[in-house]
Amino acid sequence: MADKSSSNAYWAANIRLIRLCLIIWALVSFGFGILLRPMLSGIAVGGTDLGFWFAQQGSILVFLVLIFFYAARMNKLDREYGVEE
């Protein structure tokens, strides 16, 4: 990254990615697990209702998927902006 505009573009893309991941994580953990749990209670998953599953298992699994997604996407951004390790 040679110039300031390239550096600003890199960090803007990084912040957009972080916001996207945080919104997905909040929606799944807080939204599906707490706020929308009554609406999801009629759907059975693995012997329990979907709202409980999101609160106990789903949010953790989505968080793990987000970690790998973030790492892969940041590697791609690093290559695009020439700051890879």
Distance bins in CASP14 RR format, pairs under 12 A and 6 or more apart:
PFRMAT RR
TARGET T0000
AUTHOR 0000-0000-0000
RMODE 2
METHOD distances of the structure
MODEL  1
1 7 1 0 1 0 0 0 0 0 0 0 0
1 8 0 0 0 0 1 0 0 0 0 0 0
1 9 0 0 0 0 1 0 0 0 0 0 0
1 10 1 0 0 1 0 0 0 0 0 0 0
1 11 0 0 0 0 0 1 0 0 0 0 0
1 77 0 0 0 0 0 1 0 0 0 0 0
1 78 0 0 0 0 0 1 0 0 0 0 0
1 80 0 0 0 0 0 1 0 0 0 0 0
1 81 1 0 1 0 0 0 0 0 0 0 0
1 82 1 0 0 1 0 0 0 0 0 0 0
1 83 1 0 1 0 0 0 0 0 0 0 0
1 84 0 0 0 0 0 1 0 0 0 0 0
2 10 0 0 0 0 0 1 0 0 0 0 0
2 81 0 0 0 0 0 1 0 0 0 0 0
2 82 0 0 0 0 1 0 0 0 0 0 0
2 83 0 0 0 0 0 1 0 0 0 0 0
3 9 0 0 0 0 1 0 0 0 0 0 0
3 10 0 0 0 0 0 1 0 0 0 0 0
3 81 0 0 0 0 0 1 0 0 0 0 0
4 10 0 0 0 0 0 1 0 0 0 0 0
4 11 0 0 0 0 0 1 0 0 0 0 0
5 11 0 0 0 0 0 1 0 0 0 0 0
5 12 0 0 0 0 0 1 0 0 0 0 0
5 81 0 0 0 0 0 1 0 0 0 0 0
6 12 0 0 0 0 0 1 0 0 0 0 0
6 13 0 0 0 0 0 1 0 0 0 0 0
6 77 0 0 0 0 0 1 0 0 0 0 0
6 80 0 0 0 0 0 1 0 0 0 0 0
6 81 1 0 0 1 0 0 0 0 0 0 0
6 82 0 0 0 0 1 0 0 0 0 0 0
6 83 0 0 0 0 1 0 0 0 0 0 0
7 13 0 0 0 0 0 1 0 0 0 0 0
7 14 0 0 0 0 0 1 0 0 0 0 0
7 81 0 0 0 0 1 0 0 0 0 0 0
7 82 0 0 0 0 0 1 0 0 0 0 0
7 83 0 0 0 0 1 0 0 0 0 0 0
8 14 0 0 0 0 0 1 0 0 0 0 0
8 15 0 0 0 0 0 1 0 0 0 0 0
8 81 0 0 0 0 0 1 0 0 0 0 0
9 15 0 0 0 0 0 1 0 0 0 0 0
9 16 0 0 0 0 0 1 0 0 0 0 0
9 77 0 0 0 0 1 0 0 0 0 0 0
9 80 0 0 0 0 1 0 0 0 0 0 0
9 81 1 0 0 1 0 0 0 0 0 0 0
9 82 0 0 0 0 0 1 0 0 0 0 0
9 83 0 0 0 0 0 1 0 0 0 0 0
10 16 0 0 0 0 0 1 0 0 0 0 0
10 17 0 0 0 0 0 1 0 0 0 0 0
10 74 0 0 0 0 0 1 0 0 0 0 0
10 76 0 0 0 0 0 1 0 0 0 0 0
10 77 1 0 0 1 0 0 0 0 0 0 0
10 78 0 0 0 0 1 0 0 0 0 0 0
10 79 0 0 0 0 0 1 0 0 0 0 0
10 80 0 0 0 0 1 0 0 0 0 0 0
10 81 1 0 1 0 0 0 0 0 0 0 0
10 82 0 0 0 0 1 0 0 0 0 0 0
10 83 1 0 0 1 0 0 0 0 0 0 0
10 84 0 0 0 0 0 1 0 0 0 0 0
11 17 0 0 0 0 0 1 0 0 0 0 0
11 18 0 0 0 0 0 1 0 0 0 0 0
11 74 0 0 0 0 0 1 0 0 0 0 0
11 77 0 0 0 0 0 1 0 0 0 0 0
11 81 0 0 0 0 1 0 0 0 0 0 0
11 83 0 0 0 0 0 1 0 0 0 0 0
12 18 0 0 0 0 0 1 0 0 0 0 0
12 19 0 0 0 0 0 1 0 0 0 0 0
12 77 0 0 0 0 0 1 0 0 0 0 0
12 81 0 0 0 0 0 1 0 0 0 0 0
13 19 0 0 0 0 0 1 0 0 0 0 0
13 20 0 0 0 0 0 1 0 0 0 0 0
13 73 0 0 0 0 1 0 0 0 0 0 0
13 74 0 0 0 0 1 0 0 0 0 0 0
13 76 0 0 0 0 1 0 0 0 0 0 0
13 77 1 0 1 0 0 0 0 0 0 0 0
13 78 0 0 0 0 0 1 0 0 0 0 0
13 80 0 0 0 0 1 0 0 0 0 0 0
13 81 1 0 0 1 0 0 0 0 0 0 0
13 83 0 0 0 0 0 1 0 0 0 0 0
14 20 0 0 0 0 0 1 0 0 0 0 0
14 21 0 0 0 0 0 1 0 0 0 0 0
14 70 0 0 0 0 1 0 0 0 0 0 0
14 73 0 0 0 0 1 0 0 0 0 0 0
14 74 1 0 0 1 0 0 0 0 0 0 0
14 76 0 0 0 0 0 1 0 0 0 0 0
14 77 1 0 0 1 0 0 0 0 0 0 0
14 78 0 0 0 0 1 0 0 0 0 0 0
14 80 0 0 0 0 0 1 0 0 0 0 0
14 81 0 0 0 0 1 0 0 0 0 0 0
14 83 0 0 0 0 0 1 0 0 0 0 0
15 21 0 0 0 0 0 1 0 0 0 0 0
15 22 0 0 0 0 0 1 0 0 0 0 0
15 74 0 0 0 0 0 1 0 0 0 0 0
15 77 0 0 0 0 0 1 0 0 0 0 0
16 22 0 0 0 0 0 1 0 0 0 0 0
16 23 0 0 0 0 0 1 0 0 0 0 0
16 70 0 0 0 0 0 1 0 0 0 0 0
16 73 0 0 0 0 0 1 0 0 0 0 0
16 74 0 0 0 0 0 1 0 0 0 0 0
16 77 0 0 0 0 1 0 0 0 0 0 0
17 23 0 0 0 0 0 1 0 0 0 0 0
17 24 0 0 0 0 0 1 0 0 0 0 0
17 66 0 0 0 0 0 1 0 0 0 0 0
17 69 0 0 0 0 1 0 0 0 0 0 0
17 70 1 0 0 1 0 0 0 0 0 0 0
17 71 0 0 0 0 0 1 0 0 0 0 0
17 72 0 0 0 0 0 1 0 0 0 0 0
17 73 1 0 1 0 0 0 0 0 0 0 0
17 74 1 0 0 1 0 0 0 0 0 0 0
17 75 0 0 0 0 0 1 0 0 0 0 0
17 76 0 0 0 0 1 0 0 0 0 0 0
17 77 1 0 0 1 0 0 0 0 0 0 0
17 78 0 0 0 0 0 1 0 0 0 0 0
18 24 0 0 0 0 0 1 0 0 0 0 0
18 25 0 0 0 0 0 1 0 0 0 0 0
18 66 0 0 0 0 0 1 0 0 0 0 0
18 69 0 0 0 0 0 1 0 0 0 0 0
18 70 1 0 0 1 0 0 0 0 0 0 0
18 73 0 0 0 0 0 1 0 0 0 0 0
18 74 0 0 0 0 1 0 0 0 0 0 0
18 77 0 0 0 0 0 1 0 0 0 0 0
19 25 0 0 0 0 0 1 0 0 0 0 0
19 26 0 0 0 0 0 1 0 0 0 0 0
19 70 0 0 0 0 0 1 0 0 0 0 0
20 26 0 0 0 0 0 1 0 0 0 0 0
20 27 0 0 0 0 0 1 0 0 0 0 0
20 66 0 0 0 0 1 0 0 0 0 0 0
20 69 0 0 0 0 1 0 0 0 0 0 0
20 70 0 0 0 0 1 0 0 0 0 0 0
20 73 0 0 0 0 1 0 0 0 0 0 0
21 27 0 0 0 0 0 1 0 0 0 0 0
21 28 0 0 0 0 0 1 0 0 0 0 0
21 62 0 0 0 0 0 1 0 0 0 0 0
21 63 0 0 0 0 1 0 0 0 0 0 0
21 64 0 0 0 0 0 1 0 0 0 0 0
21 65 0 0 0 0 0 1 0 0 0 0 0
21 66 1 0 1 0 0 0 0 0 0 0 0
21 67 0 0 0 0 1 0 0 0 0 0 0
21 68 0 0 0 0 0 1 0 0 0 0 0
21 69 1 0 0 1 0 0 0 0 0 0 0
21 70 1 0 1 0 0 0 0 0 0 0 0
21 71 0 0 0 0 0 1 0 0 0 0 0
21 72 0 0 0 0 0 1 0 0 0 0 0
21 73 0 0 0 0 1 0 0 0 0 0 0
21 74 0 0 0 0 0 1 0 0 0 0 0
22 28 0 0 0 0 0 1 0 0 0 0 0
22 29 0 0 0 0 0 1 0 0 0 0 0
22 30 0 0 0 0 0 1 0 0 0 0 0
22 63 0 0 0 0 0 1 0 0 0 0 0
22 66 0 0 0 0 1 0 0 0 0 0 0
22 70 0 0 0 0 0 1 0 0 0 0 0
23 29 0 0 0 0 0 1 0 0 0 0 0
23 30 0 0 0 0 0 1 0 0 0 0 0
23 31 0 0 0 0 0 1 0 0 0 0 0
23 62 0 0 0 0 0 1 0 0 0 0 0
23 66 0 0 0 0 0 1 0 0 0 0 0
24 30 0 0 0 0 0 1 0 0 0 0 0
24 31 0 0 0 0 0 1 0 0 0 0 0
24 32 0 0 0 0 0 1 0 0 0 0 0
24 59 0 0 0 0 0 1 0 0 0 0 0
24 62 1 0 0 1 0 0 0 0 0 0 0
24 63 0 0 0 0 1 0 0 0 0 0 0
24 65 0 0 0 0 1 0 0 0 0 0 0
24 66 1 0 0 1 0 0 0 0 0 0 0
24 67 0 0 0 0 0 1 0 0 0 0 0
24 69 0 0 0 0 1 0 0 0 0 0 0
24 70 0 0 0 0 0 1 0 0 0 0 0
25 31 0 0 0 0 0 1 0 0 0 0 0
25 32 0 0 0 0 0 1 0 0 0 0 0
25 33 0 0 0 0 0 1 0 0 0 0 0
25 54 0 0 0 0 0 1 0 0 0 0 0
25 58 0 0 0 0 0 1 0 0 0 0 0
25 59 1 0 0 1 0 0 0 0 0 0 0
25 60 0 0 0 0 0 1 0 0 0 0 0
25 61 0 0 0 0 0 1 0 0 0 0 0
25 62 1 0 0 1 0 0 0 0 0 0 0
25 63 1 0 1 0 0 0 0 0 0 0 0
25 64 0 0 0 0 0 1 0 0 0 0 0
25 65 0 0 0 0 1 0 0 0 0 0 0
25 66 1 0 1 0 0 0 0 0 0 0 0
25 67 0 0 0 0 1 0 0 0 0 0 0
25 69 0 0 0 0 0 1 0 0 0 0 0
25 70 0 0 0 0 0 1 0 0 0 0 0
26 32 0 0 0 0 0 1 0 0 0 0 0
26 33 0 0 0 0 0 1 0 0 0 0 0
26 34 0 0 0 0 0 1 0 0 0 0 0
26 35 0 0 0 0 0 1 0 0 0 0 0
26 59 0 0 0 0 1 0 0 0 0 0 0
26 62 0 0 0 0 0 1 0 0 0 0 0
26 63 0 0 0 0 0 1 0 0 0 0 0
26 66 0 0 0 0 0 1 0 0 0 0 0
27 33 0 0 0 0 1 0 0 0 0 0 0
27 34 0 0 0 0 0 1 0 0 0 0 0
27 35 0 0 0 0 1 0 0 0 0 0 0
27 36 0 0 0 0 1 0 0 0 0 0 0
27 54 0 0 0 0 0 1 0 0 0 0 0
27 58 0 0 0 0 0 1 0 0 0 0 0
27 59 0 0 0 0 1 0 0 0 0 0 0
27 62 0 0 0 0 1 0 0 0 0 0 0
27 63 0 0 0 0 0 1 0 0 0 0 0
27 66 0 0 0 0 0 1 0 0 0 0 0
28 34 0 0 0 0 0 1 0 0 0 0 0
28 35 0 0 0 0 0 1 0 0 0 0 0
28 36 0 0 0 0 0 1 0 0 0 0 0
28 40 0 0 0 0 0 1 0 0 0 0 0
28 50 0 0 0 0 0 1 0 0 0 0 0
28 51 0 0 0 0 0 1 0 0 0 0 0
28 53 0 0 0 0 0 1 0 0 0 0 0
28 54 1 0 0 1 0 0 0 0 0 0 0
28 55 0 0 0 0 1 0 0 0 0 0 0
28 57 0 0 0 0 0 1 0 0 0 0 0
28 58 1 0 0 1 0 0 0 0 0 0 0
28 59 1 0 1 0 0 0 0 0 0 0 0
28 60 0 0 0 0 1 0 0 0 0 0 0
28 61 0 0 0 0 1 0 0 0 0 0 0
28 62 1 0 1 0 0 0 0 0 0 0 0
28 63 1 0 0 1 0 0 0 0 0 0 0
28 64 0 0 0 0 0 1 0 0 0 0 0
28 65 0 0 0 0 1 0 0 0 0 0 0
28 66 0 0 0 0 1 0 0 0 0 0 0
29 35 0 0 0 0 0 1 0 0 0 0 0
29 36 0 0 0 0 0 1 0 0 0 0 0
29 37 0 0 0 0 0 1 0 0 0 0 0
29 51 0 0 0 0 0 1 0 0 0 0 0
29 54 1 0 0 1 0 0 0 0 0 0 0
29 55 1 0 0 1 0 0 0 0 0 0 0
29 56 0 0 0 0 0 1 0 0 0 0 0
29 57 0 0 0 0 0 1 0 0 0 0 0
29 58 0 0 0 0 1 0 0 0 0 0 0
29 59 1 1 0 0 0 0 0 0 0 0 0
29 60 0 0 0 0 1 0 0 0 0 0 0
29 61 0 0 0 0 0 1 0 0 0 0 0
29 62 1 0 0 1 0 0 0 0 0 0 0
29 63 1 0 0 1 0 0 0 0 0 0 0
29 66 0 0 0 0 0 1 0 0 0 0 0
30 36 0 0 0 0 1 0 0 0 0 0 0
30 37 0 0 0 0 0 1 0 0 0 0 0
30 51 0 0 0 0 0 1 0 0 0 0 0
30 54 0 0 0 0 1 0 0 0 0 0 0
30 55 0 0 0 0 1 0 0 0 0 0 0
30 59 0 0 0 0 1 0 0 0 0 0 0
30 62 0 0 0 0 0 1 0 0 0 0 0
31 37 0 0 0 0 1 0 0 0 0 0 0
31 38 0 0 0 0 0 1 0 0 0 0 0
31 39 0 0 0 0 0 1 0 0 0 0 0
31 40 0 0 0 0 1 0 0 0 0 0 0
31 51 0 0 0 0 1 0 0 0 0 0 0
31 54 0 0 0 0 1 0 0 0 0 0 0
31 55 0 0 0 0 1 0 0 0 0 0 0
31 58 0 0 0 0 0 1 0 0 0 0 0
31 59 0 0 0 0 1 0 0 0 0 0 0
31 62 0 0 0 0 0 1 0 0 0 0 0
32 38 0 0 0 0 0 1 0 0 0 0 0
32 39 0 0 0 0 1 0 0 0 0 0 0
32 40 1 0 0 1 0 0 0 0 0 0 0
32 41 0 0 0 0 0 1 0 0 0 0 0
32 43 0 0 0 0 0 1 0 0 0 0 0
32 45 0 0 0 0 0 1 0 0 0 0 0
32 49 0 0 0 0 0 1 0 0 0 0 0
32 50 1 0 0 1 0 0 0 0 0 0 0
32 51 1 0 0 1 0 0 0 0 0 0 0
32 52 0 0 0 0 0 1 0 0 0 0 0
32 53 0 0 0 0 1 0 0 0 0 0 0
32 54 1 1 0 0 0 0 0 0 0 0 0
32 55 1 0 0 1 0 0 0 0 0 0 0
32 56 0 0 0 0 0 1 0 0 0 0 0
32 57 0 0 0 0 0 1 0 0 0 0 0
32 58 1 0 0 1 0 0 0 0 0 0 0
32 59 1 0 0 1 0 0 0 0 0 0 0
32 61 0 0 0 0 0 1 0 0 0 0 0
32 62 0 0 0 0 1 0 0 0 0 0 0
33 39 0 0 0 0 0 1 0 0 0 0 0
33 40 1 0 0 1 0 0 0 0 0 0 0
33 41 0 0 0 0 0 1 0 0 0 0 0
33 49 0 0 0 0 0 1 0 0 0 0 0
33 50 0 0 0 0 1 0 0 0 0 0 0
33 51 1 0 1 0 0 0 0 0 0 0 0
33 52 1 0 0 1 0 0 0 0 0 0 0
33 53 0 0 0 0 1 0 0 0 0 0 0
33 54 1 0 1 0 0 0 0 0 0 0 0
33 55 1 1 0 0 0 0 0 0 0 0 0
33 56 0 0 0 0 1 0 0 0 0 0 0
33 57 0 0 0 0 0 1 0 0 0 0 0
33 58 0 0 0 0 1 0 0 0 0 0 0
33 59 1 0 0 1 0 0 0 0 0 0 0
33 60 0 0 0 0 0 1 0 0 0 0 0
33 62 0 0 0 0 0 1 0 0 0 0 0
34 40 0 0 0 0 0 1 0 0 0 0 0
34 51 0 0 0 0 1 0 0 0 0 0 0
34 52 0 0 0 0 0 1 0 0 0 0 0
34 54 0 0 0 0 1 0 0 0 0 0 0
34 55 1 0 0 1 0 0 0 0 0 0 0
34 56 0 0 0 0 0 1 0 0 0 0 0
34 59 0 0 0 0 1 0 0 0 0 0 0
35 51 0 0 0 0 0 1 0 0 0 0 0
35 54 0 0 0 0 0 1 0 0 0 0 0
35 55 0 0 0 0 0 1 0 0 0 0 0
36 42 0 0 0 0 0 1 0 0 0 0 0
36 43 0 0 0 0 0 1 0 0 0 0 0
36 49 0 0 0 0 0 1 0 0 0 0 0
36 50 0 0 0 0 1 0 0 0 0 0 0
36 51 1 0 0 1 0 0 0 0 0 0 0
36 52 0 0 0 0 0 1 0 0 0 0 0
36 54 0 0 0 0 1 0 0 0 0 0 0
36 55 0 0 0 0 0 1 0 0 0 0 0
37 43 0 0 0 0 0 1 0 0 0 0 0
37 48 0 0 0 0 0 1 0 0 0 0 0
37 49 1 0 0 1 0 0 0 0 0 0 0
37 50 0 0 0 0 1 0 0 0 0 0 0
37 51 1 0 1 0 0 0 0 0 0 0 0
37 52 1 0 0 1 0 0 0 0 0 0 0
37 53 0 0 0 0 1 0 0 0 0 0 0
37 54 1 0 0 1 0 0 0 0 0 0 0
37 55 1 0 0 1 0 0 0 0 0 0 0
37 56 0 0 0 0 0 1 0 0 0 0 0
37 59 0 0 0 0 0 1 0 0 0 0 0
38 49 0 0 0 0 1 0 0 0 0 0 0
38 50 0 0 0 0 0 1 0 0 0 0 0
38 51 0 0 0 0 1 0 0 0 0 0 0
38 52 0 0 0 0 0 1 0 0 0 0 0
38 55 0 0 0 0 0 1 0 0 0 0 0
39 49 0 0 0 0 0 1 0 0 0 0 0
39 50 0 0 0 0 1 0 0 0 0 0 0
39 51 0 0 0 0 1 0 0 0 0 0 0
39 54 0 0 0 0 0 1 0 0 0 0 0
40 48 0 0 0 0 0 1 0 0 0 0 0
40 49 1 0 0 1 0 0 0 0 0 0 0
40 50 1 0 1 0 0 0 0 0 0 0 0
40 51 1 1 0 0 0 0 0 0 0 0 0
40 52 0 0 0 0 1 0 0 0 0 0 0
40 53 0 0 0 0 1 0 0 0 0 0 0
40 54 1 0 0 1 0 0 0 0 0 0 0
40 55 0 0 0 0 1 0 0 0 0 0 0
40 58 0 0 0 0 0 1 0 0 0 0 0
41 48 0 0 0 0 1 0 0 0 0 0 0
41 49 1 0 1 0 0 0 0 0 0 0 0
41 50 1 0 0 1 0 0 0 0 0 0 0
41 51 1 0 0 1 0 0 0 0 0 0 0
41 52 1 0 0 1 0 0 0 0 0 0 0
41 53 0 0 0 0 0 1 0 0 0 0 0
41 54 0 0 0 0 0 1 0 0 0 0 0
41 55 0 0 0 0 0 1 0 0 0 0 0
42 48 0 0 0 0 0 1 0 0 0 0 0
42 49 1 0 1 0 0 0 0 0 0 0 0
42 50 1 0 0 1 0 0 0 0 0 0 0
42 51 0 0 0 0 1 0 0 0 0 0 0
42 52 0 0 0 0 0 1 0 0 0 0 0
42 53 0 0 0 0 0 1 0 0 0 0 0
43 49 1 0 0 1 0 0 0 0 0 0 0
43 50 1 0 1 0 0 0 0 0 0 0 0
43 51 1 0 0 1 0 0 0 0 0 0 0
43 52 0 0 0 0 0 1 0 0 0 0 0
43 53 0 0 0 0 1 0 0 0 0 0 0
43 54 0 0 0 0 0 1 0 0 0 0 0
44 50 1 0 0 1 0 0 0 0 0 0 0
44 51 0 0 0 0 0 1 0 0 0 0 0
44 52 0 0 0 0 0 1 0 0 0 0 0
44 53 0 0 0 0 1 0 0 0 0 0 0
45 51 0 0 0 0 1 0 0 0 0 0 0
45 52 0 0 0 0 1 0 0 0 0 0 0
45 53 1 0 1 0 0 0 0 0 0 0 0
45 54 0 0 0 0 1 0 0 0 0 0 0
45 55 0 0 0 0 0 1 0 0 0 0 0
45 56 0 0 0 0 0 1 0 0 0 0 0
45 57 0 0 0 0 1 0 0 0 0 0 0
45 58 0 0 0 0 1 0 0 0 0 0 0
45 61 0 0 0 0 0 1 0 0 0 0 0
46 52 0 0 0 0 0 1 0 0 0 0 0
46 53 1 0 0 1 0 0 0 0 0 0 0
46 56 0 0 0 0 0 1 0 0 0 0 0
46 57 0 0 0 0 1 0 0 0 0 0 0
46 58 0 0 0 0 0 1 0 0 0 0 0
47 53 0 0 0 0 1 0 0 0 0 0 0
47 56 0 0 0 0 0 1 0 0 0 0 0
47 57 0 0 0 0 0 1 0 0 0 0 0
48 54 0 0 0 0 0 1 0 0 0 0 0
48 55 0 0 0 0 1 0 0 0 0 0 0
48 56 0 0 0 0 1 0 0 0 0 0 0
48 57 0 0 0 0 1 0 0 0 0 0 0
48 58 0 0 0 0 0 1 0 0 0 0 0
49 55 0 0 0 0 1 0 0 0 0 0 0
49 56 0 0 0 0 0 1 0 0 0 0 0
49 57 0 0 0 0 0 1 0 0 0 0 0
50 56 0 0 0 0 0 1 0 0 0 0 0
50 57 0 0 0 0 0 1 0 0 0 0 0
50 58 0 0 0 0 1 0 0 0 0 0 0
51 57 0 0 0 0 0 1 0 0 0 0 0
51 58 0 0 0 0 1 0 0 0 0 0 0
51 59 0 0 0 0 0 1 0 0 0 0 0
52 58 0 0 0 0 1 0 0 0 0 0 0
52 59 0 0 0 0 0 1 0 0 0 0 0
53 59 0 0 0 0 1 0 0 0 0 0 0
53 60 0 0 0 0 0 1 0 0 0 0 0
53 61 0 0 0 0 1 0 0 0 0 0 0
53 62 0 0 0 0 0 1 0 0 0 0 0
54 60 0 0 0 0 1 0 0 0 0 0 0
54 61 0 0 0 0 1 0 0 0 0 0 0
54 62 0 0 0 0 1 0 0 0 0 0 0
54 63 0 0 0 0 0 1 0 0 0 0 0
55 62 0 0 0 0 0 1 0 0 0 0 0
57 63 0 0 0 0 0 1 0 0 0 0 0
57 64 0 0 0 0 0 1 0 0 0 0 0
58 64 0 0 0 0 1 0 0 0 0 0 0
58 65 0 0 0 0 1 0 0 0 0 0 0
58 66 0 0 0 0 0 1 0 0 0 0 0
59 65 0 0 0 0 0 1 0 0 0 0 0
59 66 0 0 0 0 0 1 0 0 0 0 0
60 66 0 0 0 0 0 1 0 0 0 0 0
60 67 0 0 0 0 0 1 0 0 0 0 0
61 67 0 0 0 0 0 1 0 0 0 0 0
61 68 0 0 0 0 0 1 0 0 0 0 0
62 68 0 0 0 0 0 1 0 0 0 0 0
62 69 0 0 0 0 1 0 0 0 0 0 0
63 69 0 0 0 0 0 1 0 0 0 0 0
63 70 0 0 0 0 0 1 0 0 0 0 0
64 70 0 0 0 0 0 1 0 0 0 0 0
64 71 0 0 0 0 0 1 0 0 0 0 0
65 71 0 0 0 0 0 1 0 0 0 0 0
65 72 0 0 0 0 0 1 0 0 0 0 0
66 72 0 0 0 0 0 1 0 0 0 0 0
66 73 0 0 0 0 0 1 0 0 0 0 0
66 74 0 0 0 0 0 1 0 0 0 0 0
67 73 0 0 0 0 0 1 0 0 0 0 0
67 74 0 0 0 0 0 1 0 0 0 0 0
68 74 0 0 0 0 0 1 0 0 0 0 0
68 75 0 0 0 0 0 1 0 0 0 0 0
69 75 0 0 0 0 0 1 0 0 0 0 0
69 76 0 0 0 0 0 1 0 0 0 0 0
70 76 0 0 0 0 0 1 0 0 0 0 0
70 77 0 0 0 0 0 1 0 0 0 0 0
71 77 0 0 0 0 0 1 0 0 0 0 0
71 78 0 0 0 0 0 1 0 0 0 0 0
72 78 0 0 0 0 0 1 0 0 0 0 0
72 79 0 0 0 0 0 1 0 0 0 0 0
73 79 0 0 0 0 0 1 0 0 0 0 0
73 80 0 0 0 0 0 1 0 0 0 0 0
74 80 0 0 0 0 0 1 0 0 0 0 0
74 81 0 0 0 0 0 1 0 0 0 0 0
74 83 0 0 0 0 1 0 0 0 0 0 0
74 84 0 0 0 0 1 0 0 0 0 0 0
74 85 0 0 0 0 0 1 0 0 0 0 0
75 81 0 0 0 0 0 1 0 0 0 0 0
75 82 0 0 0 0 0 1 0 0 0 0 0
75 83 0 0 0 0 0 1 0 0 0 0 0
75 84 1 0 0 1 0 0 0 0 0 0 0
75 85 0 0 0 0 1 0 0 0 0 0 0
76 82 0 0 0 0 0 1 0 0 0 0 0
76 83 0 0 0 0 0 1 0 0 0 0 0
76 84 0 0 0 0 1 0 0 0 0 0 0
77 83 0 0 0 0 1 0 0 0 0 0 0
77 84 0 0 0 0 1 0 0 0 0 0 0
78 84 1 0 1 0 0 0 0 0 0 0 0
78 85 1 0 0 1 0 0 0 0 0 0 0
79 85 0 0 0 0 0 1 0 0 0 0 0
END
